[in-house]
Amino acid sequence: MKKVLTIIFGLGVVGYLGLYVYFYSTQGDRFKSVKLSSDFKFKFDDPFEELNFKSKDGGQINSLLFKKDCSRGAVCFWKGNGGTLDRWGLMAPMFLKCNYDIIITDYRQHGKSRGEITLDNFYSDSQTVYDFLKSKYPEKKIVIVGYSLGTSIASHLAIDNNPLMTILIEPRENFVDKNLDAFFLPLPRINKFSFRTDLDIPKTKSEIAIISGTKSDLHWDAIELKKLLKTGDHYFDIDGATHQTILGDEQVARIIYELLNGTASH
């Protein structure tokens, strides 16, 4: 009986450690999306330029820059986790109508972007794109915008830079899975992609605006993040909007127009 219990215990330990290794090694998979061939041709109604940025570790970051005649500045847009630039490029008209150019970027393992997916790479790649914009536009005319996963990139990017404003649409407070960490408590923390938006916002010097749908699964996160805003920042609830529908909501388009044109109320 003792031998049987020892075997069962041993198998349990092996299975436990196996689960840990599995969850630890596959975290990056949830941040992958559809790949596009290097010769894929983007097609949009508005004029655009395709850009490729090389990272120090050999990664390649693919972006689209949409330009408006006599623009007031540029939007540095960070998209959600799903889809690629062939779909996210359709966001451009919302900002072009505000007389702002806009650059939209695919993360690594999305579209034509290539390279290893790590937390540091998310952050360093965003800085590379932002530095490109700074070489073309005064920083006081650059607005950082993020949606969903992109809000985590946007909020962190705003810490060490001085954009005119940072707009977070459907932000998540953080990506810390406390239940998973508790399950593997004797072992090192398993989460390699914490994305602490809740820690980034208080460090941001520039103006911040949060936009959240009242029917969104992330609405509670937005409410918690609202508590971290400083005087002069903005918070907007979009009544009835879900995480999936908010970008197409007319209220959001109006709010963004007012924010970019300096007419939005707090």
C-alpha positions, 0 to 999 in steps of 0.5 A, a space after each residue: 500500500 505504501 508503495 502504491 501511495 508513493 507511486 501516486 504521489 510521484 505521478 502527482 508531482 510529475 503532473 504538477 510540474 508538467 502543468 507548470 512547464 506547460 503554462 509557463 512555456 506556452 504563455 506567448 501563444 495567446 498573443 499570436 495571431 494570423 500571419 501574412 506573407 511578406 508579399 501581401 498587398 494591403 488595400 485601403 481607400 485612404 493613402 498609406 505607406 507601409 513601414 518595416 522596423 528592425 529590432 536589435 534582436 532581429 525581429 521585424 515590426 510591420 506598420 501602416 502610416 496613413 497621412 492626411 494633408 495638413 494634419 494637426 499631428 499623429 496618432 500612435 495606435 496600438 491594436 487589440 490582440 486579434 486580427 492583423 493590419 489588413 483589418 485594423 487599417 480600417 480604423 484609420 478614417 476615425 482619426 483622419 477625420 480628426 485631421 490626424 495622421 495615424 500609424 498602426 502596428 502589428 505585434 510580433 507573430 501578427 501579420 507580417 511582423 516577426 520575432 520572439 514574443 516577450 514582454 520586453 519586446 512588446 515595450 521596446 517595439 512600441 518605443 521604436 515606432 514612437 521614436 520614428 514618429 518623434 523624428 517626423 512630428 513634434 512630441 506635443 502633436 503625438 497622441 498615443 491610443 490603445 484598444 484592449 491589449 493595446 492599452 497596456 502597450 500605450 500606458 507603458 509607452 506614455 511613462 517615458 515619453 511626453 505625448 500630447 495625450 494617451 487614450 485608453 479604450 477598453 483597458 485591462 487593469 493588469 494581466 496577473 492571473 492570481 489564481 494560477 499564481 496561487 495554484 503554483 505558489 511553491 514555484 516562481 510566479 508563472 506570469 511572464 506577461 503581467 502588463 501592469 496598466 494599474 502601475 503605469 497610469 500613476 507614472 504618466 505625466 501627460 493627459 490620459 483619457 479612459 473610454 469603456 463600455 458599460 456592457 463590457 467584461 472589462 468595465 470593472 477594470 476601467 472603473 478601478 483604473 478611473 481611481 488612478 486618474 489625476 486632475 485634468 484627465 478624462 473618463 467616459 462610459 459608453 452606455 450599452 457598448 460591449 468590448 466587441 462593439 465599442 470601436 464602432 460606436 458613434 459616441 466613441 468617434 465623437 469623443 475621440 474627435 473632441 479629445 483630439 480637437 481639445 473640446 472634450 469635457 472631463 
